[in-house]
């Protein structure tokens, strides 16, 4: 048994069209398969950029931590969850 689908009012449809327009989305785009998501940089790719952007003092303090992150997760995509368990 299927649940009844609510009927959208004319104002709901107008609001949805306005939202899509503001987002730069053509309604026809919703009927196509989504494009590949953008590639997420790895820690090994990103941390050198961070290192270049900070002061020498900050780099000196954080370098050992950044190196640990790159050793643990550098070659793969950034993890969603850390590999270690919290001490709390």
C-alpha positions in Angstrom: 0.0 0.0 0.0 1.4 3.4 -1.0 1.1 6.4 1.1 -0.7 9.3 -0.5 1.6 11.9 -2.0 0.8 15.5 -0.8 -0.4 17.8 -3.5 1.9 20.8 -4.0 0.1 24.2 -4.1 0.8 26.7 -6.9 2.8 28.8 -4.4 4.9 25.8 -3.3 5.7 25.1 -7.0 6.6 28.8 -7.6 8.8 28.8 -4.5 10.6 25.6 -5.7 11.1 27.2 -9.2 12.5 30.4 -7.6 14.9 28.4 -5.4 16.1 26.3 -8.3 16.6 29.6 -10.3 18.6 31.2 -7.5 20.8 28.0 -7.2 21.4 28.1 -11.0 19.7 24.8 -11.5 17.5 24.1 -14.6 14.7 21.7 -13.6 15.8 19.5 -16.5 19.1 19.0 -14.7 17.2 17.1 -12.0 16.3 14.4 -14.5 19.9 13.6 -15.4 22.3 11.4 -13.6 24.5 13.5 -11.3 28.0 14.4 -12.4 31.0 12.9 -10.6 31.6 14.6 -7.3 34.7 16.8 -7.1 37.8 15.0 -6.0 38.6 15.6 -2.3 42.2 16.5 -1.7 44.2 14.1 0.4 46.1 15.3 3.5 49.3 14.8 1.7 48.1 17.1 -1.1 46.6 19.8 1.2 48.9 20.1 4.2 51.9 21.5 2.2 49.6 24.3 1.1 48.6 25.0 4.7 52.3 24.9 5.7 53.1 27.5 3.1 50.3 29.8 4.2 51.3 30.0 7.9 54.1 31.8 9.7 57.4 30.1 10.5 56.5 29.8 14.1 53.2 28.2 13.4 54.8 25.8 11.0 57.5 24.9 13.5 54.8 24.1 16.2 52.4 22.1 14.0 54.9 20.4 11.6 55.2 17.2 13.8 51.4 16.9 14.0 50.9 17.5 10.3 53.6 14.8 9.6 51.7 12.3 11.7 48.5 13.1 9.8 50.2 12.6 6.5 51.8 9.3 7.7 48.5 8.0 8.9 46.2 9.2 6.1 48.3 10.9 3.5 47.9 8.7 0.4 44.2 8.1 0.7 41.2 10.4 0.7 40.5 12.3 3.9 38.7 10.0 6.4 35.3 10.7 7.7 36.1 9.2 11.1 39.4 9.0 12.9 41.1 5.6 13.2 41.7 6.0 16.9 39.1 6.0 19.8 38.7 9.1 22.0 40.0 8.8 25.5 36.8 10.2 26.9 
